[in-house]
Amino acid sequence: MNQDHIDKKWIEDGFEDVLAKARTGLGFELLALSEASSLSIKEINRLLQGEFNADHLSKIAKPLGLNAKALLTLVEGKYSPQVQPPDSLVQMTSDYSGLMLVNAFLYIQDTSAWLFDTGADAEWVFDLIEDRNLDLKGILITHGHRDHIACLKPLVNRFRCPAYGHSRLATRGILPIEWGQQLDIAGLKLECRQTTGHAADGITYVISGTPCIAFVGDAIFAGSMGGPKISYEEALETAHQSILSLPEETILCPGHGCMTTVGYEKEHNPFFA
């Protein structure tokens, strides 16, 4: 997909997606959610299908543990994180099998570069690196879901650079790293933080500095979070501990959607506000 036609302010999830993720994570059957929210099953289904009703949305937010005001911000189109990424940070967004848009990020220092996740379009990465005459020093994987490692093999083959990810991915030719580890990859210093729950191998990579930058994968999206594929409780807990504990001006680079900041998500993300 042509990068010029992708809105860099795109939000991954609507309010109905947020409701569905919270409901799934908490294991709420419709009848139980109806009783807890004082809404009929029909009214709940309408919300889950994206039919907006402010009163109903406020009623369902509390039992789902969501911030009702933040949900309304998503609906009203007022959710708009203001991020000014440094020139050293490039977001690359590609179409994964016509199913979703997925991000990869290139971090640049002088003529050296490091890639965070691969995206779904190796040609875009090839062109950017070669047009700028960059030396790709390494690829860092936030988690092993297919959309985030789709181009790993052609990238490694083309640039002959190492790839790093949690030790659970070591069988895929990825050099193993562990949560809590401090890395120095060709001069780039990184902290590896545990962000599991969406994935069992989730890592957030933090580059300290001004600004601080965190590559969070699907642990947090602008206005949402990845689906609770492993553990909803763990996803919330590790996001709080490993991401939202960072300085508020920290730029968050998610696997899907636009960039945001710690401070903005603490105030406006329905899961965390």
Protein Blocks (a to p, Z undefined) as FASTA:
>chain_A
ZZklpcfkbcfbafklmmmmmmmmnopafklmmmmnopafklmmmmmnopacfklmmmmm
mmnopafklmmmmmnopaccdddddfkbccddddehhlaccddddddehjbccdedjbjb
fklmmmmmmmnopacfbdcdfbfcfklmmmmmmmmmmnopacdddfklmmnopacddehi
acdeehiacdddddehjbmkbccdddedjdddddekjmbcghiacddfkbmmlmmmmmmm
mmmmpcfklccddfedcdddfklmmmmgmklZZ
